[in-house]
Amino acid sequence: MDPSEIKEKIGRFRILTIGRANAGKTTILRRVCNSRENPVIYDCAGKRCALVDPAVLDPSRERGEHDIENELVFPSNPGSSSMIHEFIARRSKEAKLKNQLHAIWYCIPMDEASRSFTAGEDKFFSQCDTGRIPVIILFTKFDAFYDVAYGELKSKGKSIKDARALAPTHAEESFANGPQLKFLKGVRWPPKCHVCLPNMDKDDADCGPLIERTAGTLDSDVLQQLFVSTQQINLELCMKYAVER
C-alpha cells in the first residue's frame, strides 16, 4: 500500500510516552518531531483542545500529569497506574488500526538521583500485559553515565583527554552488565527492546537509534510504513525500509 494511502486510512501513528516527571518525555518528542514549538493537544474524538500553556512544559514534579485520553501533536510534524493499564488494555483491543495504540515509549532517566527503578515501573512491567503493543525502554539522560565512567577511568590512571574520549564506550559497556537490564530480564512483561539516549537536549541530538529500534519492533508492514513515513528528517531510514519492501 502506498504511504499516502496508509496515512489517509489510518491517520496518525500513536505512541504512548510515559515515565516519571522530568524523565525527558517532552524533550524526546520535540527531537523526534524536529520541532521547538509547543504541542497541540487533541481529545479522543479528534477535537483540538485549548492551547497548551507553555508553563505546563516547564520542568516540575507535576508536569508529567496529563489526560491520557488526549493526543499531543507538534504542528510542524502532524504525524495513575491503573488508569494507564486500563487505557492500554482498551486500545490494544481496538479492531481498527486507526484507533489502536501502536507503540509505547517508557522513559527512565539515568541521571544520578533517579537510576533505580521506582515502584510504579516495577508494577508496570510486572502487571501490565500490553498484548501486541511493543514497549521500548528509553534510558534518557544517559550522558549522566558518562560522568561516572569518566571518574572511573581517571581513577584507573587515564589522562583527562583519554578519559573523556573513552567515557561513552566505557559507560555503555558498564550499563550492559548493570542492574537496570538485569531487572528487565526478570520481569513478567519485559520490553521489546531498549535504547540509550544521551544529550537529547542538544541541537544535534541523534534520534536515529530510537526511530530504528521502534520500527524494528512493529510486526505490521502497514504500521512500519506509516511510522517510517512520518520521519521527515530521517531519509536514511526511509530509504532502508523502502528498499526492503
N, C-alpha and C positions, 0 to 999 in steps of 0.2 A: 504493500500500500504506500502511496506517495505521502511524504511527511506532511504536506499541506492538507491532504485529506484526513490524516490522523489528527492533526490539530483541530480541524473543523469538527470532527466526530467526537473527540474526547475532551478537547478544550485545553486544560492545564495539567501538567504533571504535578501531583500533590505530594509534598514532603512534610511530614510532621517533624518539626525540630524541637526537641525537648532537652531539658537539663537544668541545673541549678541556676540561680540568679548569678549574673556576671560570669557565665561559662563561655561567653563569646558567641552566643547564638546570632545576634543581630549583625555582628561583625562578619561572621561567616556568610550569612545571607547576602550582605552587601557585596562581598568579594565575588561570590558565585554569580550574582546578577550584574556585576560590574557597574555598581551604582553607588552614588553618595547621597541619593535622595532619601527622604523619609518614605516609608512604605504606605501603600493604600490598603485598607482592610475591607474585605467583603464578608457578608454574613453567609450562612449556609444556603441561602436562597439565591446567592449571587448578587445581592444588592450591596452597593457601596455604602460603607458606614461613614460616620463623621470623620473628618480629617484627624490624623494622628497628632496628638500633642507631642512636639519634639522632646519634651521633658520625660515622656514615657520611655524613651530610648536611652536616657542618661543612666550610667551605672548606679544601681541601688539594689537593696535587698528585695524590694517589692517589684522591681521591674519585670521579673520573669512571670508575673501573674497576668494571663490573658484569657480571653474566652476561647476555648479550644475549638469551638464550632466555627469561628471566623477564620478567613483566609487572609494571609498577608502577602501582598504583591507589590513589587517595585515597578513603577510606571515605565521606566526605561527598558525593562525586560519582563513583559507581562507573562511571560512564560510562568486538682488534688489527685492522688494516686488512683483511687477507684474510678474517678471521672475519666482519667486517661485510659485506663484499662477498658472501660465501657465504650469509650469513643473508638478505640482501636478495634475492638470486637465487632462493633456495629459496622464500621467502614469495611472491615475485611469480608463481611457477608453480603456486601452490595453486589447485585447482579451485573450492573453496568460499569464498565471501566471508568467512565467519566465521573462516577460517584464514589469510586474506591479511593482509598489511601494507597499510594504507590510505593512509598519508602519511608523509613524513619531514620532520622539522624539524631543520635543521642550524644549530646555534648558533655564531656567530662574534662574539666580544666586541670592542667598539670602544674599550675603554679604551686609554690611550696606549701601554702596553707590549705590546699584542697586535694592533695594527691590520693588520699584514701577514699574508698567508696562509701557513700552515705547509706543510711538505712533505706531511703527511697529507691536508690539504684539497686541495692540488694533485692528489694521487694520486686522491682520491675523485672529483673532477669530471672527471678525465682518463680514468679507467679503469672507473668503476662505472656500468654501464647499469642503471638502476632499472626499466626497462620502463614499465609503466603507472602505477607508483607515483610520485606527484608529490613533488618535493623543493622545499621552501620554505626559503629562507635567512632566518634570524633574526639580524639585526645587533643583538645585545644590548648593554646598557650604552651605548646611543647618546648618552645625556646627556653622556658624556665629550667628545663632539664639540662640545657647547655651550660648554664652557670654551675650546676652541680658537677657536671662532667669536667668542666674547666678546673674547678677546685681539686678534683681527684687527680687529674693529670699533673697539675702543679705540685701536689703533694708527693707525686712519684718522680719528681725531678725534671719534668718537661719545662722548656723555656716558655715564656709568655706567648711568643709567636707560635710555637708548636702546639701549645695547649689550646689556643684559640682555634687553630686550624683543625685540630683533631677532635675538638669538643662535640660537634654534631654527630660524627660517626660513633664516638665513644658513648654518647647519650643513647643513641638508637640500639647499640649492642647491649647496653645495660638494661634498657627498657624491655628488650626481647626476653630477658630472663627475670624480669621483675615481678612484683606481687600483683600488678594490675592484670596482666594477661593470664597469670596463674588463676586468679579469681574467676575470670570469664570462662576459663576452660571447665570450671567445676559447677557452673550454674545450670539450672534446669533448661532454660531457654537462652542459649548463647547467641550472640550476634552473628550475622553472616560474615562480617569482616570488621577490621578497624583501620583507621588511618591517623597518622600523627601529623598535626598541623601547627608548625611554628610560624611566628611572625605574621599572623593574619591581619595585624593592624598596620602593616606596611603597604605602601602603594604597589610594590612589586610582588605581593604575596602570590604564591603559586597554588591555585585550586585544582590543578590538573589531576593529582593523585586522588582527591576526593571525588571528582567527576568520574574518573575512570573506574574506581572501585565501586561506586554506586551503579554505574551502567552494567558492570560485571555481575552484580547480584540479581539483576532483573531476569526473570525466567520467561518473559514475554517479548517476542521480537517487536511487537507493536509498541510496547512501553519503552523498550530500548530506543527505538527510532524517535519516539516523542521526546524522551529525555535528552537525547543527544542533539536533536534539532533545536532545542531551546538554548543550547550552549553557543551563543553567537560568537564568543571570543575564542572558543577552543576549536579552531579549524582542524588541528591535527587529529583530535578525537573524532570529529565529524567525518573526516576523510577515512579514518580507520574503519569505522562501522559501515560506511558506505561501500568500501571495498569488500568487506567481509560479507555483506548482504548481496 
